[in-house]
Amino acid sequence: MQNQAVIGAKEGTTEAIVLQFGRDVTDSVLKTADGVDLKGIDEYHLYDLVQVCIQGADRPATGDILGHLVEIISTRFDFRKKIINNVEALRAKTARLSTYGVNMDDTQIALIILANIEVAATQEYGSEFKTALQTIRRRYNYSHVHNAASIAAIITELAAADAVRQLKDAPAPSKGFANAVADQYSTFAQLLQGAATYIDSDDDEGTAAAASDDDRSASSSRRGRKKEKKKDKKKSSKKDKSRSRSRPKIKHKCPHCKAQKR
């Protein structure tokens, strides 16, 4: 009777998987090597069937994975619920992200928790968190490397505030916190872009200055060469004049030339 129940559960699970993923994915496990006949219930394992479904699933885009990460980082707690419930929901999100090969450790989870508490402490509905937040700050430095033990201690402090605050006074979580995180990412990207532009402009200015210096030196050298040419011309003209003056006059013996004063 027990074997019958196990066989029935296996058949039902197999049928559900086939309906969900299609025979194009599952036939490689459920059919024989020639691809014609179906295997018997004892001739395959559900583990192999699940693995082939995972391999046949569509590969997620890297941008989508990054979007899930940003969504978790910008998590806004629902303060209508207790902190322990919000932390459990946060850990469930990080567990789903680990299926993409991205792991968030306790240091990042603690950072998200404290960021949400700091925002709530500035609001009227979260004024009870102020005392707990001061205790947490005195106990842990801002550079403290948090772990499971420190997170448990933080949750204990916050649970005391949960016990006295009115949960119904808290509003529903809005997208303001997520938008603030997105704005910070955008500002950081603009700063990086501005720094790169500043460096490029400095390089361009340096290149332009060097080019202008080269132009000035080239023009000065051309002017120097022109002056030297003019000096050479003056010297040569003076030499020619001196030569013409130093030449002796030739006396013509021809009476005709003498009459014409040649």
C-alpha positions in Angstrom: 0.0 0.0 0.0 2.9 2.3 0.8 4.6 1.6 -2.6 1.3 2.5 -4.3 1.2 5.9 -2.6 4.8 6.6 -3.6 4.2 5.6 -7.2 1.1 7.7 -7.3 3.0 10.7 -5.9 5.8 10.3 -8.4 3.3 10.0 -11.3 1.4 13.1 -10.2 4.7 15.1 -9.8 5.8 14.0 -13.2 2.6 15.0 -14.9 2.7 18.4 -13.2 6.3 19.0 -14.4 5.4 18.0 -18.0 2.4 20.3 -18.0 4.6 23.2 -16.7 7.7 22.8 -18.9 6.4 20.8 -21.9 7.5 17.5 -23.4 10.2 19.1 -25.5 12.1 19.6 -22.2 11.1 16.4 -20.3 11.2 13.8 -23.1 15.0 13.5 -22.8 14.4 11.9 -19.3 11.0 10.3 -19.7 11.6 8.6 -23.0 13.9 5.8 -24.0 17.2 6.4 -25.9 15.5 6.0 -29.3 12.9 8.7 -28.3 9.9 6.5 -29.1 8.7 4.8 -26.0 8.1 6.2 -22.5 10.1 4.9 -19.6 8.5 3.0 -16.8 7.8 4.7 -13.5 10.9 3.0 -12.0 13.2 3.8 -14.9 13.8 7.5 -14.2 14.4 9.7 -11.2 12.5 12.9 -10.3 15.9 14.5 -9.6 17.0 14.1 -13.2 13.7 15.4 -14.4 14.0 18.6 -12.3 17.6 19.1 -13.4 16.7 18.9 -17.1 14.0 21.5 -16.4 16.5 23.8 -14.8 18.9 23.5 -17.7 16.1 24.1 -20.2 14.9 27.2 -18.5 15.5 30.6 -20.2 18.7 32.3 -19.1 17.9 35.5 -17.3 19.4 38.7 -18.6 22.3 40.2 -16.6 20.4 43.5 -16.4 17.4 41.7 -14.8 19.7 40.2 -12.1 21.2 43.6 -11.4 17.6 45.0 -11.2 16.8 42.4 -8.5 19.9 43.3 -6.6 19.1 47.1 -6.7 15.5 46.2 -5.6 16.8 44.4 -2.5 19.2 47.1 -1.6 16.4 49.7 -1.8 14.0 47.6 0.2 11.6 49.7 2.2 10.2 48.1 5.4 6.5 47.9 6.0 6.4 49.4 9.6 2.8 48.3 9.9 4.4 44.9 10.6 7.0 44.1 13.3 10.7 44.3 12.4 11.2 40.6 12.7 8.6 40.0 9.9 10.3 42.6 7.7 13.7 40.9 8.2 12.3 37.5 7.3 10.9 39.0 4.1 14.3 40.5 3.4 16.1 37.3 3.9 13.6 35.5 1.6 14.4 38.0 -1.2 18.2 37.5 -0.7 17.6 33.7 -0.9 15.9 34.1 -4.3 18.8 36.2 -5.5 21.3 33.5 -4.5 19.8 31.3 -7.3 21.4 33.7 -9.8 24.8 33.3 -8.1 24.6 36.6 -6.2 25.1 36.2 -2.4 24.2 39.0 0.1 25.9 38.4 3.5 24.9 39.6 7.0 26.9 42.9 6.6 24.6 44.0 3.8 21.5 42.8 5.5 22.4 44.7 8.6 23.0 47.8 6.5 19.6 47.6 5.0 17.9 47.1 8.4 19.7 50.1 10.0 19.0 52.3 7.0 15.3 51.6 7.3 15.3 52.2 11.1 17.1 55.5 10.7 14.5 56.7 8.3 11.6 55.5 10.5 13.2 57.2 13.6 12.8 60.6 12.0 9.1 60.1 11.5 6.4 60.4 14.1 5.3 56.8 13.7 8.8 55.6 14.4 9.8 57.8 17.3 10.0 54.8 19.6 13.0 53.6 17.5 15.2 56.5 18.7 16.2 55.0 22.0 16.9 51.6 20.4 18.9 53.2 17.6 21.1 55.1 20.1 21.8 51.8 22.0 22.8 50.1 18.7 25.1 53.0 17.7 26.8 52.9 21.1 27.3 49.2 20.9 28.5 49.0 17.3 30.8 51.4 15.4 29.8 52.4 11.9 32.6 50.2 10.6 31.6 47.1 12.6 31.5 43.9 10.5 28.1 42.6 11.3 27.2 38.9 11.5 24.3 36.7 12.5 24.9 37.4 16.2 25.0 41.2 15.9 21.9 41.1 13.7 20.0 39.0 16.3 21.1 41.6 19.0 19.8 44.5 16.8 16.5 42.7 16.2 16.2 42.2 20.0 16.6 46.0 20.6 14.2 46.8 17.9 11.6 44.3 19.2 11.4 46.4 22.4 10.4 49.4 20.4 7.9 47.3 18.4 6.3 46.3 21.8 5.4 49.9 22.6 4.7 51.6 19.3 1.4 51.7 17.5 1.8 49.6 14.3 -1.4 50.9 12.8 0.0 54.5 12.8 2.6 53.6 10.3 1.8 54.3 6.6 2.1 51.8 3.8 5.7 51.6 2.3 6.1 54.1 -0.5 8.6 54.3 -3.3 10.3 57.3 -1.9 13.1 55.3 -0.3 13.7 53.3 -3.5 13.7 56.5 -5.5 16.2 58.1 -3.1 18.6 55.1 -3.6 18.1 55.4 -7.4 18.9 59.1 -7.2 22.1 58.4 -5.3 23.2 55.9 -7.9 22.4 58.5 -10.6 24.4 61.2 -8.8 27.3 58.9 -8.3 27.3 58.0 -12.0 27.2 61.7 -12.9 30.1 62.4 -10.6 32.1 59.7 -12.3 31.2 61.0 -15.7 32.1 64.5 -14.6 35.4 63.4 -13.3 36.2 61.7 -16.6 35.1 64.8 -18.5 37.3 67.0 -16.3 40.3 64.7 -16.9 39.7 64.7 -20.6 39.3 68.5 -20.7 42.6 68.9 -18.8 44.3 66.7 -21.3 42.8 68.7 -24.2 43.9 72.0 -22.6 47.4 70.6 -22.0 47.5 69.4 -25.6 46.2 72.8 -26.9 48.7 74.7 -24.7 51.5 72.5 -26.0 50.3 73.0 -29.5 50.1 76.8 -29.0 53.6 76.8 -27.5 54.9 74.9 -30.6 53.1 77.4 -32.9 54.7 80.3 -31.1 58.1 78.7 -31.2 57.7 77.9 -34.8 56.5 81.4 -35.7 59.4 83.0 -33.7 61.9 80.7 -35.5 60.4 81.7 -38.8 60.6 85.4 -37.9 64.2 84.8 -36.9 65.0 83.2 -40.2 63.3 86.1 -42.0 65.4 88.6 -40.1 68.6 86.7 -40.9 67.6 86.7 -44.6 67.0 90.4 -44.5 70.4 91.0 -42.8 72.1 88.8 -45.4 70.4 90.8 -48.1 71.5 94.1 -46.7 75.0 92.8 -46.2 75.2 91.5 -49.8 73.8 94.8 -51.1 76.3 96.7 -49.2 79.1 94.5 -50.5 77.8 95.0 -54.1 77.8 98.7 -53.6 81.2 98.8 -52.1 82.4 96.6 -55.0 80.9 98.9 -57.6 82.4 102.0 -55.9 85.8 100.4 -55.6 86.0 99.5 -59.3 88.3 101.8 -61.2 86.9 103.9 -64.1 87.9 102.8 -67.5 89.2 105.6 -69.8 88.1 105.2 -73.4 90.5 106.2 -76.0 87.8 106.5 -78.6 87.3 110.2 -79.6 83.6 109.6 -80.2 83.1 108.1 -76.7 85.1 110.9 -75.2 83.0 113.5 -77.0 79.8 111.8 -75.5 81.5 111.6 -72.1 81.2 107.9 -71.9 
